[in-house]
Amino acid sequence: MKNHKDTQGVTKIKGNEIKQLEGEIARLENDIKELALTIDKVEDEKLEVLNQLKRALADYQNLETNTQKRLNLLYLQSRKSLAEKLIPIVDDMSMAIKAKEEVEFNQQSISWADGVVELLNKLERSLEEIGLKKFVPEKGTNFDPSVHEALTVVESDKGGLIYDVIQPGYILDDIVIRPSRVVVTKIK
């Protein structure tokens, strides 16, 4: 009989242990559920932060692009302004050089005039370095109002052609700074 009592005692102990283990399992399952919820919450927060970082990076890249566009525009405007201020000086120096051909100079004056020619050449090279190109249309080509300015008209067999060039035009990065000033033909 003693064995029977011992078996019941073992069963009772096992029953208590099982209930404790079941309680422990339930508590652990609860902890696991809470940890899973915490992990989900952390994952959601991670995704939110990652999205914020992506938006911030996109905003920064847009800002950088816009800033570069503004700098390029400012650079173009500065070069355009400089060109507009220097073109009349080039014109005046060119007219002075043309006048040299009509006036007789002594040897000293010729050296001085040659120096002026060299200064004009240096100025024109400097303007080319900033992207300003001189535009001299050929006589007999078609008149194009987007790059030419007709100052006067002469009668001819064909109309709309360039008869003579009064002043060259200037183009900066495909932008006409000053159209070439020309004489245009019209039909008799």
C-alpha positions in Angstrom: 0.0 0.0 0.0 2.8 2.2 0.7 3.5 2.1 -3.0 0.1 3.4 -3.8 0.4 6.4 -1.5 3.7 7.2 -3.0 2.2 7.1 -6.5 -0.6 9.4 -5.5 1.9 11.8 -3.9 4.0 11.8 -7.0 0.9 12.4 -9.1 -0.1 15.3 -6.8 3.4 16.8 -7.1 3.4 16.3 -10.8 0.0 17.9 -11.0 1.2 21.0 -9.1 4.3 21.1 -11.2 2.3 20.8 -14.3 0.0 23.7 -13.2 3.1 25.7 -12.4 4.7 24.9 -15.7 1.5 25.7 -17.5 1.4 29.0 -15.7 5.0 29.6 -16.6 4.3 28.7 -20.2 1.3 31.0 -20.3 3.5 33.8 -18.8 6.3 33.1 -21.3 3.8 33.1 -24.2 2.5 36.4 -22.9 6.0 37.7 -22.7 6.7 36.5 -26.3 3.5 38.2 -27.5 4.6 41.5 -25.8 8.1 41.1 -27.3 6.6 40.5 -30.7 4.4 43.6 -30.4 7.5 45.6 -29.3 9.5 44.2 -32.3 6.6 45.2 -34.6 6.5 48.7 -33.0 10.3 49.1 -33.4 10.1 47.9 -37.0 7.4 50.5 -37.7 9.4 53.2 -36.0 12.5 52.1 -38.0 10.5 52.3 -41.3 9.2 55.7 -40.3 12.7 57.0 -39.5 14.0 55.4 -42.8 11.3 57.1 -44.8 12.1 60.4 -43.0 15.7 60.0 -43.9 14.8 59.2 -47.5 12.6 62.3 -47.7 15.4 64.4 -46.1 17.9 63.1 -48.6 15.6 63.8 -51.5 15.0 67.3 -50.1 18.7 67.8 -49.8 19.3 66.6 -53.4 16.6 68.9 -54.7 18.1 71.8 -52.8 21.5 71.0 -54.2 20.1 70.8 -57.7 18.2 74.1 -57.3 21.3 75.8 -55.8 23.4 74.6 -58.7 20.8 75.9 -61.2 20.8 79.2 -59.5 24.6 79.4 -59.4 24.7 78.5 -63.2 22.1 81.2 -63.9 24.0 83.8 -61.8 27.2 82.8 -63.6 25.5 83.2 -67.0 24.0 86.6 -65.9 27.4 87.8 -64.7 29.1 86.8 -68.0 26.3 88.4 -70.0 26.5 91.6 -68.0 30.3 91.7 -68.5 29.9 91.1 -72.2 27.3 93.8 -72.6 29.6 96.3 -71.0 32.7 95.3 -73.0 31.1 94.9 -76.5 30.8 98.7 -77.0 34.5 99.1 -76.1 35.4 96.4 -78.7 33.3 98.3 -81.2 35.0 101.6 -80.5 38.5 100.1 -80.7 37.5 98.4 -84.0 36.3 101.7 -85.4 39.6 103.4 -84.2 41.6 100.7 -86.0 39.6 101.2 -89.2 40.3 104.9 -89.0 44.0 104.0 -88.9 43.8 102.9 -92.5 42.5 106.3 -93.6 45.1 108.4 -91.7 48.8 108.7 -92.5 50.9 108.0 -89.4 54.6 108.5 -88.7 56.6 105.5 -87.5 55.9 106.3 -83.8 52.1 106.6 -84.4 52.1 103.3 -86.3 53.7 101.5 -83.3 51.0 103.0 -81.1 48.2 101.9 -83.5 49.7 98.4 -83.6 49.6 98.4 -79.8 45.9 99.3 -79.9 45.3 96.4 -82.4 47.1 94.0 -80.0 45.0 95.3 -77.1 41.8 94.6 -79.1 43.0 91.1 -80.0 43.7 90.4 -76.3 40.2 91.7 -75.3 38.5 89.6 -78.0 40.4 86.5 -76.8 39.4 87.2 -73.2 35.8 87.5 -74.3 36.0 84.2 -76.1 37.4 82.6 -73.0 34.2 83.5 -71.1 32.1 82.0 -74.0 31.3 85.1 -76.0 31.5 84.4 -79.7 31.6 87.1 -82.4 29.0 86.5 -85.2 29.7 88.0 -88.6 27.2 86.8 -91.2 28.3 86.3 -94.7 27.1 88.7 -97.4 24.4 87.1 -99.6 23.0 84.8 -96.8 19.4 84.9 -95.8 18.4 87.5 -93.2 17.3 85.9 -89.9 15.7 88.3 -87.4 16.6 86.1 -84.5 20.3 86.8 -85.0 20.3 89.9 -87.3 19.1 93.4 -87.0 18.3 95.3 -90.2 19.5 98.8 -90.0 18.8 99.8 -93.6 17.5 98.3 -96.8 18.8 98.4 -100.4 17.0 97.4 -103.6 18.2 94.2 -105.4 17.0 91.4 -107.6 16.5 89.2 -104.6 15.0 90.3 -101.3 15.8 89.2 -97.7 19.5 88.7 -98.2 22.3 90.3 -96.3 23.9 93.0 -98.4 26.5 94.3 -96.0 27.5 93.9 -92.3 27.7 97.1 -90.3 28.6 95.6 -86.9 29.1 91.9 -85.9 26.8 90.2 -83.5 27.7 88.4 -80.3 26.4 85.1 -78.9 27.0 83.8 -75.4 26.0 80.1 -74.8 23.5 80.1 -77.6 22.0 83.4 -76.3 22.1 86.4 -78.7 23.7 89.2 -76.7 23.6 91.5 -79.6 22.3 90.7 -83.1 24.6 91.5 -86.0 23.6 94.8 -87.5 23.2 94.5 -91.3 22.0 96.0 -94.5 19.3 93.9 -96.1 18.1 93.7 -99.7 14.6 94.1 -100.9 13.2 93.4 -104.3 13.2 96.4 -106.7 
